[in-house]
Amino acid sequence: MNFFKAQDQAKSKTRQLTFLFVAALISLLLMANLLVAVMLSFENPQTNFAQTIAQTPPQIWLFISLGVGGVVAVASLFKYLTLRGGGKAVAESLGGILIHQNTRNPQERQLLNVVEEMAIAAGLSVPPVYLIRENSINAFAAGFSPNDAVIGINQGTLDLLNREELQGVVAHEFSHILNGDMRINLRLMALLHGILFLGIIGGGFLRGSMFSRSKDRGGVIALGIGLLIIGYGGTFFGNIIKAAVSRQREFLADAAAVQFTRSNKGIANALKKIGGHSVGSTIENTQAEQSSHMFFGAIKPFAANLMSTHPPLEKRIQALDPSWSGKFEDTGSQTRQSSNAQSSALASGFSGSTTTSAPEIPASQSELLESIGSANLAQAQVLIHNADAGLLSAARDTFEARGLVYAMLIAVDADVAQKQLEYVDANAEAGVPNHVHRLLPAVMNADQEQKLTLLEMAVPSLKELSARQYERFTGITNQLIVADQQVDIFEWVLHRILTKELYGHFVAPSRSSGNISSLKRLSPELHLLLSVIAAAGIADPQAQSSAFDAGWNLLPTNKTKTFTTVEYFDYEAFNNALGKLRDLKPQLKASLMNACIHTALADGTLTHDQFALIKGIGATLDCPLPPLGKNPQ
């Protein structure tokens, strides 16, 4: 599926969600007013229902509508604020337990390996993974954007699925991360909480009336019943909204999982095992109902219907495996067998092709553009398999990961490197400098793509830092970057990835509006981006100008621009430009990335700096670039 088209569809789903929410709210207001009218007609038997409505002052109906609307709005806002922590907040509310990156549990290690491979394959930093101690087969992805996303997995998923099936489930969840579904899901949770809250209040009134001896007890009971009726109406509308927003996107995520893994067996067999499992994909946690649309499988055991959040299991399997006999796979005797089979998945966890040869760089710029939002799983496995074992281990340890990042920033120049190492020795946490010195030789031998891969793998380890450790880490990182009084392209990309991922985790998730619908007023920013890309990989000024023109002529803007020689990499101006371009609509981001790629490949080659620039630009714009099949020049 086209990445940018999927992003546009996600935005249209957001508009659909808003429309459905407004329709549901109007229905609830009508129900509330009708219930009050019924109560008033019972109190005045001399008038019929229509007369009661006609004789009641209009301000009464207005007051009821404003009261109900206000309660819904406040409840929705409160829920949204509780979700500001992004995916982490959702996972913890469901009882999720963070799986530490240096775990030695065989099942957990295999799961983290699968998530690592899929993240690198998609060009994303590795998300934290949470384990839910339930025996069903289920999973979810949650977050406002890829930089605060988490993956949640049920214990039953680890116990009953083999590696290929687990990979299919994880690929399905990464599709939700890439296609913008997560943000819709969190908004849906907040809005639905508002329209369901009246029923929660009604239940509270009824429970309270059980212990009351007040003469007004009857009125309290009536009010509670009335609010419960409205609450059931809210539940009805909520289920309709969830079904409308999420069902078709589950089919799309299944199809994407096949595309990512190049196999339909894994995800299809996982769904078959759900059908054959005694508890299927059910979730017992009471908080799961409000997030039912986020899960891989339906959280309730009843058959799918018009109001189900997921398509029928049989239809999902049939779409993936047309030759399916209709028989589910019995999992009753497989729990221990699968667990034992997984016990051999130790630290490396590498599975699949181990060939060190890889596909060529895309033959055309269009192929590279089309790769955005997809996954190159084979190359991700090659990158991880060929990485230095010591560096891999360091990326998976919260303590050593800091040393790994510091080592990546040590300059080649001996004098600058000496000053940087002395600064690390004096300011880093005790023990970290030893890791820097130990890892430095291997880091120096790694190329840029390998370093970026290790950085993306180290992100979940760095997210385990305390707030104070995070502040110290970012302070040291910044000082190492500017130690030589300049910022090169690799340092900029490293800083962009760290800032985007860690700031979103420790401070606030970064979000873009995606509402800018024209490139015309962003001409200076576009000019700067293409000029830097052209200068990064080409020495001849005339060739630089031709590369710039190749990209600029593809942009939908009427302004004419000529190449401007870039004397040095002004990272602050570059960051400011990207900050404005982040708010482009998805299809305009496609035009921008297309121009960047054509500029970089104008001479038929792709340098390390050009690849790093495009990767950094893509990461900033939430347009992840998968690893290439062949290293840049």
TORLUM-232751 format. One line per 3 residues: number of its first residue (from 1); their letters; for each residue x, y, z of C-alpha. Coordinates in nm, 2 decimals. Example, Ala and Ser with C-alpha at 12.3 -4.5 7.8 and 13.67 -1.06 7.14 Angstrom:
# TORLUM-232751
1> as> 1.23,-0.45,0.78; 1.37,-0.11,0.71
***
This chain:
# TORLUM-232751
1> mnf> 0.00,0.00,0.00; 0.12,0.35,-0.08; 0.25,0.51,0.24
4> fka> 0.14,0.87,0.16; -0.20,0.75,0.04; -0.24,0.56,0.37
7> qdq> -0.16,0.88,0.56; -0.42,1.06,0.36; -0.67,0.79,0.44
10> aks> -0.59,0.82,0.80; -0.66,1.19,0.79; -1.00,1.12,0.62
13> ktr> -1.07,0.86,0.89; -1.01,1.14,1.15; -1.27,1.36,0.97
16> qlt> -1.51,1.06,0.97; -1.45,1.01,1.34; -1.53,1.37,1.41
19> flf> -1.85,1.35,1.21; -1.96,1.03,1.38; -1.88,1.17,1.72
22> vaa> -2.09,1.48,1.66; -2.38,1.27,1.53; -2.35,1.05,1.84
25> lis> -2.34,1.35,2.07; -2.65,1.50,1.91; -2.83,1.17,1.95
28> lll> -2.73,1.16,2.32; -2.86,1.52,2.37; -3.19,1.42,2.22
31> man> -3.21,1.11,2.44; -3.13,1.32,2.75; -3.40,1.57,2.67
34> llv> -3.66,1.30,2.59; -3.59,1.12,2.92; -3.64,1.45,3.11
37> avm> -3.97,1.50,2.91; -4.09,1.15,3.01; -4.01,1.22,3.37
40> lsf> -4.20,1.55,3.36; -4.50,1.40,3.19; -4.52,1.14,3.47
43> enp> -4.51,1.41,3.73; -4.80,1.60,3.55; -5.05,1.33,3.45
46> qtn> -5.30,1.61,3.34; -5.08,1.68,3.03; -4.97,1.43,2.76
49> faq> -4.62,1.39,2.64; -4.65,1.64,2.35; -4.80,1.90,2.58
52> tia> -4.53,1.86,2.83; -4.26,1.93,2.57; -4.45,2.23,2.44
55> qtp> -4.51,2.38,2.78; -4.16,2.34,2.92; -3.95,2.66,2.88
58> pqi> -3.69,2.63,2.60; -3.42,2.73,2.83; -3.47,2.40,3.02
61> wlf> -3.39,2.20,2.71; -3.10,2.43,2.64; -2.97,2.38,3.00
64> isl> -3.00,2.00,2.97; -2.82,2.00,2.64; -2.54,2.22,2.76
67> gvg> -2.50,2.01,3.08; -2.48,1.68,2.89; -2.25,1.83,2.63
70> gvv> -2.03,1.98,2.90; -2.00,1.65,3.08; -1.90,1.47,2.76
73> ava> -1.65,1.74,2.67; -1.49,1.75,3.01; -1.47,1.36,3.03
76> slf> -1.32,1.35,2.68; -1.06,1.62,2.76; -0.97,1.44,3.09
79> kyl> -0.92,1.11,2.90; -0.71,1.28,2.64; -0.49,1.44,2.90
82> tlr> -0.43,1.10,3.07; -0.32,0.97,2.73; -0.06,1.25,2.67
85> ggg> 0.21,1.00,2.77; 0.14,0.83,2.44; 0.18,0.45,2.40
88> kav> 0.35,0.41,2.73; 0.04,0.53,2.91; -0.19,0.29,2.72
91> aes> 0.03,-0.01,2.78; 0.06,0.06,3.15; -0.32,0.11,3.18
94> lgg> -0.36,-0.24,3.04; -0.12,-0.39,3.29; 0.17,-0.41,3.05
97> ili> 0.51,-0.47,3.19; 0.81,-0.33,3.01; 1.05,-0.59,2.87
100> hqn> 1.40,-0.47,2.93; 1.63,-0.47,2.63; 1.89,-0.68,2.81
103> trn> 1.65,-0.96,2.91; 1.78,-1.31,2.91; 1.43,-1.47,2.91
106> pqe> 1.43,-1.68,2.58; 1.08,-1.59,2.48; 1.12,-1.22,2.56
109> rql> 1.46,-1.21,2.38; 1.30,-1.37,2.07; 1.02,-1.11,2.07
112> lnv> 1.26,-0.82,2.11; 1.47,-0.96,1.82; 1.16,-0.98,1.60
115> vee> 1.06,-0.62,1.69; 1.41,-0.50,1.63; 1.42,-0.66,1.28
118> mai> 1.09,-0.51,1.18; 1.17,-0.17,1.31; 1.50,-0.16,1.12
121> aag> 1.33,-0.30,0.81; 1.08,-0.02,0.82; 1.34,0.25,0.89
124> lsv> 1.21,0.33,1.24; 1.37,0.34,1.57; 1.30,0.03,1.78
127> ppv> 0.99,0.09,2.00; 0.97,-0.03,2.37; 0.78,-0.36,2.41
130> yli> 0.53,-0.44,2.69; 0.42,-0.78,2.80; 0.06,-0.84,2.92
133> ren> 0.02,-1.14,3.14; -0.28,-1.29,2.98; -0.30,-1.63,2.81
136> sin> -0.49,-1.51,2.50; -0.32,-1.45,2.16; -0.33,-1.07,2.10
139> afa> -0.11,-0.76,2.05; -0.14,-0.39,1.99; 0.05,-0.08,1.89
142> agf> -0.01,0.25,2.06; 0.11,0.61,2.05; 0.06,0.94,1.89
145> spn> 0.34,0.90,1.64; 0.63,0.66,1.57; 0.86,0.83,1.82
148> dav> 0.63,0.75,2.12; 0.50,0.42,1.99; 0.51,0.10,2.19
151> igi> 0.42,-0.26,2.11; 0.22,-0.47,2.35; 0.21,-0.85,2.34
154> nqg> 0.01,-1.10,2.54; 0.19,-1.39,2.71; -0.03,-1.64,2.51
157> tld> 0.12,-1.49,2.19; 0.47,-1.59,2.31; 0.36,-1.93,2.44
160> lln> 0.17,-2.04,2.13; 0.32,-1.88,1.82; 0.64,-1.98,1.65
163> ree> 0.88,-1.72,1.52; 0.72,-1.68,1.18; 0.38,-1.63,1.32
166> lqg> 0.51,-1.39,1.58; 0.68,-1.20,1.30; 0.35,-1.17,1.11
169> vva> 0.17,-1.03,1.42; 0.45,-0.78,1.48; 0.44,-0.68,1.11
172> hef> 0.07,-0.62,1.14; 0.13,-0.38,1.43; 0.41,-0.20,1.25
175> shi> 0.16,-0.13,0.97; -0.06,0.06,1.22; 0.25,0.26,1.33
178> lng> 0.34,0.35,0.97; 0.00,0.43,0.84; -0.11,0.67,1.11
181> dmr> -0.37,0.45,1.27; -0.24,0.49,1.62; -0.32,0.86,1.65
184> inl> -0.68,0.79,1.53; -0.71,0.52,1.79; -0.60,0.74,2.08
187> rlm> -0.84,1.02,1.97; -1.11,0.76,1.95; -1.04,0.64,2.30
190> all> -1.07,1.00,2.43; -1.39,1.08,2.24; -1.56,0.75,2.33
193> hgi> -1.48,0.80,2.70; -1.68,1.12,2.69; -2.00,0.97,2.54
196> lfl> -1.98,0.67,2.77; -1.92,0.87,3.08; -2.28,0.95,3.14
199> gii> -2.35,0.58,3.18; -2.06,0.56,3.43; -2.22,0.84,3.63
202> ggg> -2.56,0.66,3.62; -2.41,0.34,3.76; -2.25,0.55,4.04
205> flr> -2.59,0.70,4.13; -2.75,0.35,4.14; -2.48,0.21,4.36
208> gsm> -2.50,0.50,4.59; -2.88,0.48,4.62; -2.85,0.12,4.75
211> fsr> -2.70,0.26,5.08; -2.92,0.56,5.10; -3.23,0.60,5.32
214> skd> -3.31,0.95,5.21; -3.67,1.03,5.10; -3.52,1.14,4.77
217> rgg> -3.39,0.79,4.71; -3.65,0.73,4.44; -3.54,1.04,4.24
220> via> -3.18,0.93,4.26; -3.27,0.59,4.14; -3.47,0.74,3.85
223> lgi> -3.18,0.97,3.76; -2.94,0.68,3.77; -3.16,0.46,3.55
226> gll> -3.20,0.75,3.31; -2.83,0.81,3.28; -2.77,0.44,3.24
229> iig> -3.01,0.44,2.95; -2.82,0.72,2.79; -2.50,0.54,2.87
232> ygg> -2.62,0.23,2.69; -2.70,0.46,2.40; -2.34,0.59,2.42
235> tff> -2.21,0.23,2.42; -2.42,0.16,2.10; -2.29,0.46,1.92
238> gni> -1.94,0.40,2.05; -1.93,0.05,1.90; -2.07,0.18,1.57
241> ika> -1.79,0.44,1.56; -1.52,0.19,1.64; -1.64,-0.05,1.38
244> avs> -1.66,0.22,1.12; -1.31,0.35,1.19; -1.11,0.03,1.25
247> rqr> -1.25,-0.27,1.06; -1.13,-0.20,0.71; -0.79,-0.09,0.85
250> efl> -0.75,-0.43,1.00; -0.77,-0.59,0.65; -0.52,-0.33,0.53
253> ada> -0.28,-0.41,0.82; -0.30,-0.78,0.75; -0.22,-0.72,0.38
256> aav> 0.08,-0.50,0.48; 0.21,-0.77,0.71; 0.23,-1.00,0.41
259> qft> 0.40,-0.73,0.21; 0.66,-0.67,0.49; 0.74,-1.03,0.56
262> rsn> 0.70,-1.15,0.20; 0.49,-1.44,0.33; 0.12,-1.49,0.42
265> kgi> 0.19,-1.80,0.63; 0.29,-1.63,0.95; 0.00,-1.40,1.00
268> ana> -0.26,-1.64,0.86; -0.14,-1.92,1.09; -0.15,-1.68,1.39
271> lkk> -0.51,-1.61,1.31; -0.59,-1.98,1.28; -0.44,-2.04,1.62
274> igg> -0.66,-1.77,1.76; -0.96,-1.96,1.63; -0.84,-2.28,1.78
277> hsv> -0.73,-2.14,2.12; -0.96,-2.19,2.41; -0.96,-1.82,2.50
280> gst> -0.89,-1.69,2.15; -0.79,-1.33,2.16; -1.00,-1.22,2.46
283> ien> -0.87,-0.97,2.71; -0.98,-0.98,3.07; -0.84,-0.65,3.18
286> tqa> -1.14,-0.41,3.25; -0.95,-0.12,3.08; -0.94,-0.31,2.75
289> eqs> -1.29,-0.24,2.63; -1.22,0.13,2.56; -0.91,0.03,2.36
292> shm> -1.06,-0.28,2.19; -1.02,-0.13,1.84; -0.64,-0.12,1.89
295> ffg> -0.58,-0.49,1.93; -0.47,-0.75,1.67; -0.77,-0.97,1.75
298> aik> -1.12,-0.90,1.89; -1.11,-0.89,2.27; -1.45,-1.04,2.31
301> pfa> -1.54,-1.41,2.23; -1.87,-1.34,2.04; -1.89,-1.36,1.66
304> anl> -1.82,-1.05,1.46; -2.12,-0.84,1.36; -2.19,-0.49,1.24
307> mst> -2.07,-0.33,1.57; -1.76,-0.55,1.60; -1.42,-0.37,1.60
310> hpp> -1.27,-0.64,1.38; -1.37,-0.83,1.07; -1.48,-1.19,1.12
313> lek> -1.18,-1.41,1.19; -1.28,-1.64,0.90; -1.29,-1.36,0.65
316> riq> -0.94,-1.23,0.76; -0.79,-1.58,0.72; -0.97,-1.64,0.38
319> ald> -0.83,-1.31,0.25; -0.48,-1.42,0.35; -0.51,-1.79,0.25
322> psw> -0.78,-1.85,-0.01; -0.71,-2.23,0.00; -0.79,-2.25,0.38
325> sgk> -1.00,-2.55,0.46; -1.20,-2.36,0.73; -1.04,-2.57,1.01
328> fed> -0.88,-2.38,1.30; -0.55,-2.50,1.45; -0.59,-2.66,1.79
331> tgs> -0.34,-2.50,2.03; -0.43,-2.71,2.34; -0.12,-2.92,2.34
334> qtr> 0.12,-2.66,2.19; 0.20,-2.42,2.48; 0.50,-2.60,2.62
337> qss> 0.61,-2.72,2.28; 0.63,-2.37,2.14; 0.79,-2.24,2.46
340> naq> 1.06,-2.51,2.44; 1.12,-2.44,2.08; 1.17,-2.08,2.16
343> ssa> 1.42,-2.15,2.44; 1.69,-2.17,2.18; 1.64,-1.81,2.08
346> las> 1.93,-1.65,2.26; 2.09,-1.31,2.22; 2.12,-1.30,1.84
349> gfs> 1.79,-1.44,1.76; 1.86,-1.41,1.39; 1.63,-1.60,1.17
352> gst> 1.58,-1.62,0.79; 1.83,-1.57,0.52; 2.19,-1.53,0.64
355> tts> 2.33,-1.44,0.30; 2.56,-1.14,0.31; 2.48,-1.04,-0.04
358> ape> 2.19,-0.80,-0.08; 1.97,-0.65,-0.35; 2.10,-0.35,-0.54
361> ipa> 2.02,0.01,-0.47; 1.68,0.08,-0.63; 1.72,0.12,-1.01
364> sqs> 1.52,0.44,-1.02; 1.43,0.73,-0.80; 1.06,0.62,-0.80
367> ell> 1.16,0.28,-0.65; 1.33,0.46,-0.36; 1.03,0.69,-0.31
370> esi> 0.80,0.39,-0.31; 1.01,0.22,-0.05; 0.91,0.49,0.21
373> gsa> 0.66,0.33,0.45; 0.74,-0.02,0.34; 0.99,-0.27,0.50
376> nla> 1.31,-0.44,0.37; 1.32,-0.72,0.62; 1.59,-0.92,0.44
379> qaq> 1.83,-0.63,0.44; 1.74,-0.55,0.81; 1.83,-0.91,0.90
382> vli> 2.16,-0.88,0.71; 2.25,-0.55,0.88; 2.18,-0.70,1.23
385> hna> 2.36,-1.03,1.14; 2.67,-0.85,1.02; 2.69,-0.60,1.30
388> dag> 2.97,-0.63,1.56; 2.85,-0.85,1.85; 2.99,-0.62,2.11
391> lls> 2.81,-0.31,1.96; 2.49,-0.51,1.94; 2.51,-0.60,2.30
394> aar> 2.59,-0.24,2.39; 2.28,-0.11,2.21; 2.06,-0.35,2.42
397> dtf> 2.19,-0.23,2.75; 2.08,0.10,2.91; 2.42,0.16,3.06
400> ear> 2.63,0.07,2.76; 2.40,0.24,2.51; 2.52,0.57,2.64
403> glv> 2.88,0.48,2.58; 2.79,0.36,2.23; 2.63,0.69,2.14
406> yam> 2.93,0.89,2.29; 3.17,0.67,2.09; 2.98,0.75,1.76
409> lia> 3.05,1.12,1.82; 3.43,1.09,1.89; 3.61,1.27,1.60
412> vda> 3.87,1.12,1.37; 4.10,1.41,1.44; 4.33,1.30,1.73
415> dva> 4.34,1.64,1.91; 3.96,1.68,1.90; 3.91,1.32,2.00
418> qkq> 4.14,1.36,2.30; 3.94,1.66,2.42; 3.61,1.48,2.37
421> ley> 3.73,1.17,2.56; 3.86,1.39,2.85; 3.51,1.56,2.86
424> vda> 3.34,1.22,2.88; 3.58,1.10,3.15; 3.50,1.41,3.36
427> nae> 3.13,1.43,3.31; 2.97,1.09,3.23; 2.83,0.86,3.49
430> agv> 3.09,0.63,3.66; 3.17,0.34,3.44; 3.03,0.48,3.12
433> pnh> 3.37,0.62,3.00; 3.51,0.27,3.02; 3.25,0.15,2.77
436> vhr> 3.33,0.45,2.54; 3.70,0.35,2.53; 3.62,-0.02,2.49
439> llp> 3.36,0.03,2.21; 3.55,0.31,2.02; 3.77,0.08,1.79
442> avm> 3.46,-0.12,1.67; 3.26,0.20,1.62; 3.54,0.35,1.41
445> nad> 3.53,0.05,1.18; 3.15,0.07,1.13; 3.00,0.27,0.83
448> qeq> 2.73,0.53,0.86; 2.44,0.29,0.79; 2.56,0.04,1.05
451> klt> 2.59,0.32,1.30; 2.24,0.45,1.23; 2.11,0.09,1.26
454> lle> 2.28,0.06,1.60; 2.14,0.39,1.71; 1.78,0.29,1.62
457> mav> 1.83,-0.03,1.82; 1.97,0.16,2.12; 1.66,0.39,2.14
460> psl> 1.45,0.17,2.37; 1.75,0.12,2.60; 1.79,0.50,2.62
463> kel> 1.42,0.53,2.70; 1.48,0.34,3.02; 1.70,0.62,3.15
466> sar> 1.57,0.83,3.44; 1.47,1.19,3.38; 1.80,1.31,3.54
469> qye> 2.01,1.06,3.34; 1.83,1.18,3.02; 1.92,1.54,3.09
472> rft> 2.28,1.44,3.16; 2.30,1.23,2.85; 2.16,1.50,2.62
475> git> 2.40,1.76,2.77; 2.71,1.54,2.71; 2.59,1.45,2.36
478> nql> 2.54,1.81,2.26; 2.89,1.90,2.39; 3.05,1.62,2.19
481> iva> 2.88,1.73,1.87; 3.00,2.09,1.89; 3.35,2.00,2.03
484> dqq> 3.51,2.08,1.69; 3.30,2.40,1.65; 3.10,2.25,1.36
487> vdi> 2.83,2.00,1.30; 2.87,1.75,1.02; 2.58,1.57,0.85
490> few> 2.61,1.24,1.04; 2.61,1.43,1.38; 2.30,1.62,1.27
493> vlh> 2.12,1.30,1.18; 2.22,1.13,1.50; 2.10,1.44,1.70
496> ril> 1.77,1.46,1.51; 1.69,1.09,1.58; 1.78,1.12,1.94
499> tke> 1.59,1.44,1.99; 1.28,1.32,1.81; 1.27,0.99,1.99
502> lyg> 1.38,1.08,2.35; 1.22,1.42,2.37; 0.89,1.26,2.27
505> hfv> 0.94,1.00,2.55; 1.07,1.22,2.83; 0.90,1.55,2.76
508> aps> 0.61,1.54,2.52; 0.54,1.34,2.20; 0.61,1.56,1.89
511> rss> 0.31,1.60,1.66; 0.25,1.77,1.33; -0.07,1.92,1.21
514> gni> -0.03,1.81,0.85; -0.25,2.10,0.74; -0.02,2.30,0.51
517> ssl> -0.17,2.25,0.16; 0.08,2.46,-0.05; 0.45,2.46,-0.10
520> krl> 0.46,2.81,-0.25; 0.52,3.00,0.08; 0.78,2.75,0.19
523> spe> 1.01,2.82,-0.11; 1.31,2.93,0.10; 1.30,2.62,0.31
526> lhl> 1.27,2.39,0.01; 1.56,2.57,-0.16; 1.78,2.52,0.14
529> lls> 1.71,2.14,0.17; 1.78,2.07,-0.20; 2.09,2.29,-0.20
532> via> 2.24,2.10,0.10; 2.16,1.76,-0.05; 2.31,1.86,-0.39
535> aag> 2.63,1.98,-0.22; 2.66,1.68,0.01; 2.75,1.43,-0.25
538> iad> 2.89,1.61,-0.55; 3.21,1.81,-0.58; 3.17,1.98,-0.92
541> pqa> 2.97,2.30,-0.89; 2.80,2.25,-1.23; 2.69,1.90,-1.13
544> qss> 2.56,2.03,-0.80; 2.35,2.29,-0.99; 2.22,2.02,-1.22
547> afd> 2.13,1.79,-0.92; 1.94,2.08,-0.76; 1.75,2.15,-1.08
550> agw> 1.65,1.78,-1.10; 1.48,1.80,-0.77; 1.34,2.16,-0.78
553> nll> 1.17,2.10,-1.12; 0.96,1.83,-0.96; 0.81,2.05,-0.69
556> ptn> 0.46,2.18,-0.74; 0.56,2.55,-0.70; 0.56,2.82,-0.96
559> ktk> 0.87,2.99,-0.83; 1.20,2.97,-1.01; 1.51,2.90,-0.80
562> tft> 1.87,2.85,-0.89; 2.13,2.65,-0.69; 2.31,2.84,-0.42
565> tve> 2.66,2.72,-0.32; 2.65,2.59,0.04; 2.97,2.70,0.22
568> yfd> 2.90,2.50,0.53; 2.62,2.29,0.69; 2.41,2.54,0.88
571> yea> 2.22,2.28,1.10; 2.01,2.55,1.28; 1.87,2.68,0.95
574> fnn> 1.82,2.33,0.83; 1.63,2.24,1.15; 1.41,2.55,1.12
577> alg> 1.33,2.46,0.77; 1.23,2.11,0.85; 1.02,2.23,1.15
580> klr> 0.80,2.42,0.90; 0.79,2.14,0.64; 0.67,1.89,0.90
583> dlk> 0.32,2.04,0.88; 0.28,1.96,0.51; -0.01,1.74,0.40
586> pql> 0.10,1.38,0.32; 0.09,1.41,-0.06; 0.30,1.73,-0.04
589> kas> 0.55,1.54,0.17; 0.55,1.28,-0.11; 0.65,1.56,-0.35
592> lmn> 0.92,1.69,-0.12; 1.07,1.34,-0.06; 1.06,1.28,-0.43
595> aci> 1.25,1.60,-0.50; 1.51,1.51,-0.23; 1.56,1.17,-0.38
598> hta> 1.60,1.29,-0.73; 1.85,1.55,-0.62; 2.06,1.29,-0.44
601> lad> 2.05,1.04,-0.73; 2.09,1.29,-1.01; 2.44,1.16,-1.09
604> gtl> 2.34,0.80,-1.05; 2.52,0.75,-0.71; 2.42,0.79,-0.35
607> thd> 2.68,0.89,-0.10; 2.68,0.82,0.27; 2.61,1.19,0.35
610> qfa> 2.32,1.20,0.10; 2.17,0.88,0.23; 2.21,1.01,0.59
613> lik> 2.05,1.35,0.49; 1.75,1.18,0.33; 1.71,0.95,0.63
616> gig> 1.72,1.24,0.87; 1.48,1.44,0.66; 1.24,1.14,0.64
619> atl> 1.27,1.08,1.01; 1.18,1.44,1.09; 0.89,1.44,0.85
622> dcp> 0.76,1.10,0.97; 0.85,0.94,0.63; 1.08,0.66,0.73
625> lpp> 1.32,0.52,0.48; 1.40,0.15,0.50; 1.76,0.03,0.47
628> lgk> 1.90,0.01,0.12; 1.99,-0.32,-0.04; 2.34,-0.20,-0.11
631> npq> 2.56,0.04,0.09; 2.58,0.39,-0.03; 2.91,0.50,-0.20
***
